[in-house]
């Protein structure tokens, strides 16, 4: 049974506190490193999405260089959808 006030307890207390502070400091350092990892992921994902968006913008130009195809429709498909929607609402244009 341990009794309060013995000298060997008092000497182990500072060691325990120093160890606890070391563990706390280590966890804080780990948190800093984890935050750096999250920021790296976010930065790299933003860069990838920017490149992806630019590539999506290239699609129209690439398809427009091909003669005929959808360009000959003059938007007929879109016009048809708009007409059907208008008709469903009771409008005729």
N, C-alpha and C positions, 0 to 999 in steps of 0.2 A: 504494500500500500504506500502510495506517495503522500508525503506531507508537505504542505505549503511552508515555505520558509527555509528549507534545506538549501545549502549553498550550491549543490550540483544542479538544482532546478533553475536557479537564477543565472547560472553560467550558460545553460542551454537555451535560454530564452532569446538572447541576442542572435545566436546562430539560427534559430528558427525564423526570427524576423528577417534576417538577411537572406535566408533561403527563400522565404515567401516573396520578398521584394525582387529577388532574382527571377523567380517564376513569373511574377507580374510583369517585370520589364521584358522578359522573353516573349510573353504573349502580346505585349504592346508592339514589339518589333515585328512579330508575325503579322499583326493586324496592318501595320504599315506596308509590309510586303504584299499582303492580300489586296490592299487598296491599289497598289501599283499594278497588280495583275488585272484587276477589274478595269482600271483606266486604260491599260494597254488593249484589252479586249474591246472596249467601247470605241477607242480611237481607230483600231484596225477595222472594226465593223463599219464605222462611218465612212472610212476610205473605200471599203469594198462596195457599200451601197452607192456612193458617189460614182464610182466606175460603172456599176450596174446601170444606174440612171442614165449616164452618158451613152452607154451601149444601146439602151432602149431608144434613145433619141436618134440613133443612127438607123433604126429600122425603116423609118419612113423614107429617108433619102435613098437607101439601098433598094427598096421596092419600087420607088418612083423612077429609077433608072431603067427599069424593065418596061419596054413599050407594051401597050395594050393592057390586058388583065383588068384589074379593078378600076383603072382609070377610065375605061370605056363605059363603065356603069353610070358615070356622072352622078354618083350618089344615089342611084335608084333604090338601093336597099334601104338607105336611111330615109329617103323620101317616103317609101312605102310604109315603113314603121311609123313615121310621124303622121301620115294620112290615116292609118288604122287607129292610132291613139286618138287622133282628133275626132274620127268618126265615132269611136266608142264614147267620147264625152258629149256627142251630139253636135259637134261643129263640122262643117264641111268647107274645105278650102281647096 
